[in-house]
Amino acid sequence: MKEKMIQTTSFKGLIKQSLNFAESEGLLLNFNIQNNFMVVFTSNNFMKTFDIARKEYKQMGITRRFEDSSGPLGEIKSCVINAVGNKIGILANPKKGVIETKFFIYDLEMDSFMSHDFGRSNFPCE
């Protein structure tokens, strides 16, 4: 993983495929793999999901920003994809330095965000 691309390589180090990200999407921060699925998130709160079962990785759905119709939902700290590749769990902070008490789930099939608020005395963690 580089700042703006993910490269898949052979065991000999030969580059087999490059997954490029646009400048507007920001720098790649991290990724998570479960079974045949991968989610990648960026510094500008974009998420991309991939089917990695085949020789060539294939993007699933659209590149999605962590926001709804009311605006940004926060700053992504961590993402995980479920084993069947249809939902993404998201830990986020509402803004720098503030601890979020919500856990978010993005449903790829419905293209919607859900959340659960743990209350002021509890907060989700990795």
C-alpha positions in Angstrom: 0.0 0.0 0.0 1.4 3.4 -1.0 -0.1 6.8 -0.5 -2.5 6.8 -3.4 -2.4 3.2 -4.7 -2.5 -0.5 -3.7 -0.3 -2.8 -5.7 -0.8 -6.6 -5.8 2.5 -8.4 -6.4 3.6 -12.0 -7.0 5.8 -13.7 -4.5 8.8 -12.7 -6.6 7.8 -9.0 -6.3 6.4 -8.5 -9.8 3.5 -6.0 -9.8 0.4 -7.7 -11.1 -2.2 -5.0 -10.5 -2.3 -1.4 -9.3 -5.5 0.0 -7.7 -5.2 3.8 -8.0 -7.0 6.4 -5.9 -7.8 9.9 -7.0 -6.1 12.9 -5.5 -9.4 14.2 -4.2 -9.9 11.0 -2.2 -6.9 11.7 0.0 -4.1 9.4 1.2 -4.8 5.7 1.9 -4.9 5.2 5.7 -5.7 1.5 6.1 -7.5 -1.5 4.8 -9.3 -4.6 6.1 -9.7 -8.0 4.5 -12.3 -10.7 5.3 -12.6 -13.8 3.1 -12.7 -12.5 -0.5 -13.4 -8.9 0.3 -11.4 -5.8 1.1 -12.3 -2.3 2.3 -9.9 0.6 2.1 -10.4 4.1 3.6 -8.7 7.4 3.0 -7.7 10.6 4.8 -10.7 12.4 3.2 -13.1 9.8 4.6 -13.7 7.8 1.4 -14.2 4.1 1.3 -13.8 1.6 -1.5 -14.6 -2.1 -1.4 -13.1 -4.8 -3.6 -13.8 -8.4 -4.5 -10.4 -10.0 -4.3 -11.4 -13.6 -5.0 -10.1 -13.4 -8.6 -6.8 -12.8 -10.2 -7.8 -9.2 -10.9 -9.4 -7.2 -8.0 -12.7 -5.7 -8.8 -14.3 -2.7 -7.2 -17.7 -3.4 -5.6 -20.3 -0.6 -5.8 -19.3 3.0 -5.8 -16.5 4.9 -4.0 -18.4 6.2 -0.9 -17.8 9.2 1.3 -18.5 8.8 5.0 -21.5 11.3 4.9 -25.3 11.3 4.6 -27.7 13.9 3.3 -27.0 16.2 6.3 -23.2 16.2 5.7 -20.1 14.5 7.1 -20.6 11.9 9.8 -17.1 12.2 11.2 -13.5 11.2 10.7 -12.9 7.5 10.1 -10.6 5.8 12.6 -11.1 2.2 11.5 -13.2 0.1 9.0 -13.9 -3.6 8.8 -15.8 -5.5 6.2 -18.0 -8.5 7.0 -17.4 -12.0 5.7 -20.0 -11.8 2.9 -18.9 -8.3 1.8 -22.1 -6.4 2.1 -21.6 -4.4 5.3 -18.8 -2.2 6.7 -18.3 -1.5 10.4 -16.9 2.0 11.0 -15.4 3.6 14.1 -15.2 7.4 13.7 -14.7 10.6 15.7 -17.1 13.4 15.0 -14.1 15.8 14.8 -10.5 15.8 15.9 -10.0 15.3 19.6 -13.6 14.4 20.4 -14.6 10.8 21.2 -17.6 9.3 19.4 -20.1 7.2 21.3 -21.6 5.8 18.1 -20.7 2.8 16.0 -21.6 3.0 12.3 -22.5 0.4 9.8 -22.6 1.0 6.0 -24.8 -1.3 4.0 -23.4 -1.6 0.5 -26.6 -3.0 -1.0 -28.8 -0.3 0.4 -26.2 2.5 0.1 -27.0 3.7 3.6 -25.5 4.3 7.0 -26.9 3.0 10.3 -25.6 3.8 13.8 -25.9 2.7 17.4 -25.2 5.1 20.2 -23.6 3.5 23.2 -24.4 6.5 25.5 -22.2 9.1 27.2 -20.5 6.7 29.6 -19.5 4.1 26.9 -17.7 4.3 23.6 -16.8 1.7 21.0 -13.2 0.8 20.6 -11.1 -1.3 18.3 
